[in-house]
Amino acid sequence: MEPSNKPPKPSAEGEDGRATLVLTFALRNGRKTGTSRAAKVFEMFETKIHHLESRAAKISKNTDDDDLECFVKCEVLSSEVSSLVNALKRVAENVKSNKEERALWFPKKIRDLDNCHHLITKYDPDLDHEHPGFTDPEYRKRRAFIADLAFNFRQGDPLPRVEYTAQETATWREIYQKLRSLYPSHACKQYLDAFRQLEKHCGYQAGSIPQLQVVSSFLKERTGFQLRPAAGLLSARDFLAGLAFRVFHSTQYIRHSSSPMHSPEPDCCHELLGHVPMLADKEFAQFSQDIGLASLGASDADVEKLSTLYWFTVEFGLCKQDGSIRAYGAGLLSSYGELVYALSKKPEYKPFDPETMAVWPYQDQVFQPVYFVAEHFEDAKAKLQKYACRIKKPFSLHYDPFTSSIEVLDSPQKVKEVISYLKDELGHLCQAFEKLS
């Protein structure tokens, strides 16, 4: 499912461009005139005071012990931070300021994904005149019915079952048969291995559309990933957040029958034929989760870069295998026309480089003019992890697979606990290695 390149715009400095400051300063003659002078400064900059403390100065220059030490937590326009601090220095001494980074909300438990459901409606058949289903009221009604199943889903519920119609199955059959003929010569080895297993265990065949519950159980056993129904195209921030928990948001409706070889939005063909086989590969699953973890608490600009990086890898990525170039991107493996085009001599190939890819312009309506080619998955994963480490955040995160939760490592004790666990795991692995050797 493609993330949009236009995520919602919450700001680490607030919706109105305000910053949180922590200030400490000393006021001479504080009880008489100093407090009123400082108050006028805060009033002049329309400062919102969240917390204020004052106490008698430990060392006072006045014989009547009238000096005060103050602590203020406040909110002010980001553009006026420096002016506020400078104005305060004219009426106070020992002014020290610290701009507090306010982290954006992000899910910390898997059930928090129930709150990550913001949709991008630019391809909605009820709104987009160019959508193949716009003039088909029956299709729009059916699409809305299936989307409601996702809207009503909550973490822990059984995945909704959809009884597909004969027409929907016929659309799936045409897509399935045509793409399957290309996979042996165009898809990467990891995809082909998983696809064979999906045909064997999950009912992947031309005559019926697989159910999410069966596929999700298969993925859970293979890589720990699970599927969650989606009502449409999610915002980049919400979609990537799911990947951090090894949750893939999957649509269940199918594209309009008049356009079986192309869909302007993700549908179940894109999810089941494009994404699922690659998510069954352990290395690729880790690659996907790394992108999700990097997005949690990141700025809007960084989320947009990560969604672009996702676009050129998970959606339209190519890699080298056995002396040839193969596809691993879901946007290619679920699109007959672009899969053929991508491995022809028409597009331009560039080496896998996250710094370049994250800002490269991409096309969501026509074939990509440029594709980025990874030497192999291990190299791509290492480069992505290195890129993610450079994303600025005021905290570090650790994913706990036992509780499916994210822990903010904001104290030495929490870091020590993770290190202790990893030492135990490493010890077990060393013992196993000794037995084998």
C-alpha positions, 0 to 999 in steps of 0.5 A: 500500500503506497504511503502518500507524500503529503502527511498530516501536519502536526508540528513539534512546535505546535500547530501555531508555531509555538515553542516550549521554553524552560527558563531559570533566572535571578531577580534582584529586589524580586519581592519589590520590583523585580517580579513585576518587571519580569511579568511585563516581559512575559506579557509583552511577548504574549507568553503562556505560562505553564509553570512558575516557581520562585524561592529566596536566593541562596546568595543574596546581594541585599541585606533584606534577602529580597532576591529571588531565584525563578523557574518558569516553563512557558510557551511563546512563538518560535520566532520570538524566543531569542527576543524574549530571552534578551528582554528578560536578560535586561531585567534579570540575572543569570538567565538560562534557557532551554528549548524543550523539544515536544515529541509528536504523539506516536503509537507505543502499543500495538492497540494504539494503531486503532487511532492511526486511521487518517485517510488520503482521499485523493483517489476516492471513487466518490470524489475523484472524477478520474477514478474508474469507479466514479460513474458506477454507483454499485461499485461505489456502494460495494467499496464503501461497504468493504471500507466500513469493515476496516473502519469498525475494526479494532486491534484483537478483533478477527480479521473481517471476511469478505465474500467476493462476487463473481465479477470481483473474482473474474477481475482477480483471475485476469490480473493473477494469470497475467502477472504470474506468467511474468514472475519467473523472469521478473521477480526476485528469488525471495518473492518467488520462494514466498509466492510458491508457499502462498499458493501451497498454504494460503489458497493463492490461485486464479479462481479465488481471492485469498482472505486476510485472516489466512494470509495474516496467519501465514505471515505471522508464522514466517516473519511476525508480520500481521495484516490489519484491514485499511479503509483506503490510502492512509497518511504516510505517518499512520501507515509507516507507524504500523510497520514499526509494529510489524503490522501491514495495513491492507485494503480488501476491496478490488479495483474496478473491472473496467481497469484490471491492469491499473489501479489509481490506489492500493487494492487487494491485488496490490496488497496480496500480490505485491506486498505479502510475498516480500513481507514473508521474507525475514530480511525484507520484513526487518527492512520494512520495520526499520522504516516504520521505527524511523518514522515514529516521532520524526518531523513532518519533513523526515516522514515525507523523506521516509515515505519517498524512500519507501516509494523507491524501495518497498513499492518500486525497488529493484535489486541485482541477483545472479547477474540480472536485475529483478523486482522486489517492489510491490508497485511493480509486482502488482502491475503488469505494464510497469513490471515489463517497463521497469526491466526493459531498457527504457528507464534509468537505473541509479545505485541504491543511496538513501540520501538521494532517494529520500528527496528524489521526485517520484511519479504516482500517475505514470511509470517511474523514469528512474529506479534505484537498484540495490546490490542485495538486501543486506546492503540496502538494510545496512544503508537504511539503518545508517540513514535512520540513525541520522534522523534527529529525535530527542529520544531513542526507541526500542521495540519489544517483540514480546509485548508488541510495544515501543519503549522510549529509552529516556533513562540509563536504567532502561538502556541497561535493561535492554543491554542485559536482555541482549547479553542473555540472548547473545550468551544463548547463541554462543552456547548453541554455536559451541555445540555445533562446532 
